[in-house]
Amino acid sequence: MSSNHNRNRPPSIPADGGRPRKRLKTKPLLILLLILFIGNLLWFIAWLIPNQPGGTEEVASVDGEKITRQQWMAAMEELHGRDTLLDLVNEKVMETAAKEYKIKVSDKEVDLALAMLRSAQEGVDKSLYSADEERLRDNLKTQLILEKVLTKDIVIEDKDVEAFYKDNQALYDIKDAYRTRMIVVDSKAEADKAVSELENGTSFEALARERSVDTATGSLGGDIGYITQDQVAVDPKIAETVASVEVDNWSKPVELEDGKIAILSVTEKAEGQTFSFEDVKEHISRELALEQLPQSVTPEAFWREFDAEWFYGE
C-alpha cells in the first residue's frame, strides 16, 4: 500500500518490547530445524568442492594467475552470506510460529501482497526486484505470517474496514505493470549506437552497466523495477512508452524531460488485477491492526523467544 499503509520491511524492536506476548514454546523444533539446515549447508559446500581439498580447483584466471573455487566461495560468503542466512533463519522462525498459532497464508494472499508491492510506485526497496519471483514470494509469505502473529489478538471493527475500503478502493484496482530496464545517454547519436549494438546481440543489461549515464540504475543493469502507465514517480515519457514495448524487446530512443535520451526494455509484464472487498478485507483489517502496535517488529524480535543462534553470533 502507499503512504502510511506501505510496509515492505519494518524495522525491528527488542523481543521484550511493546505489549506482552505468549512465549512460543517450540525451542526443540527450532533446534532440529537449525541442525538440519547446517547439515544441508555442509552437504552443499561439499558438493560444490568435489575431490578438491581446500577448494583449489581453478574457476577463472587473469594473466595466468588463477582464481580458485575457495576464493570464489569466500567472496560470495562475504558479500551475501549474512543476509542469505538471515532470510533463511527468519523464514524458519516464522514457519514455526505459524504452526504454533495455526496460522495459514494462502497463495491468493501472497498474490495480493505481490500486486500491492508492484503498484507501490514510490519508496519500494529495489533490492526486492533483484530476487526471482519464487524467492520474493517466500519473503512475502514470511512477512504475512509475522503480521498475522502480531495482530492475532487485535480486534478491528467491520465498519472501520469498510470505511477504509471505501476511501481507498483505487488502491486495489491494480494496473498493468512492466518490469523495465533503461539505458540513458547524452545524445541521439549515442542512443542510435546503443540500439545498433543491441541489434547485433549485445546484452541490454551489460550495455546499461557500460554506457548508461544514470549510474544508479546502470549499476543494476538498467533495472528500474515495475512501471505503470499512470506512474508519477518517473519521467512521463518512460511511463507513456513502456506499454508499447514488447516483452524482451526495446524501444526506439526516447527523449526525457531533462534532455537526455533513454532506451527502454521490458523484461516482464504483470497483468493488472482488481480485488474486491471480500478479497482485501482481511488485508485491510491487518493493516489497521498493525497501526495500533507501538512499534514495528521484524522476525528477529522472536529469536530470543526461540533461543535462536547462528553462525554470525549477535
Order of alpha helices (4+ residues) and beta strands (2+ residues): alpha-beta-beta-alpha-alpha-alpha-alpha-alpha-alpha-beta-beta-alpha-alpha-alpha-beta-alpha-beta-beta-beta-beta-alpha-alpha
